[in-house]
Amino acid sequence: MPKARSFAAKLAHETSDEGKVICPKCNSEIKKIKLVRSKKSKAGGWSPKYDFVSICKCNEKEILSGKI
């Protein structure tokens, strides 16, 4: 059976609280994003470094600005 693709189904999925983690400080949903940084290898080239970071309204600006 294919996934429901109607607007009502998407809205119902988005508004449900099942499985969502809420930040106690800012009361917003905590989402996991994949952060890609470039790191220099010992051979002199550059390679990507992948990190998974939890993000909410508290730390969104500092993570997305690249200060971490």
JOQUI-V583002 format. One record per helix or strand of 3 or more residues. SS is the DSSP state (H for helix, E for strand). FROM is the first residue (numbers start at 1). TO is the last residue. If there is no record, write none. Layout:
BEGIN
ss->SS from->FROM to->TO
ss->SS from->FROM to->TO
END
This chain:
BEGIN
ss->H from->7 to->15
ss->E from->31 to->40
ss->E from->46 to->55
ss->H from->60 to->65
END
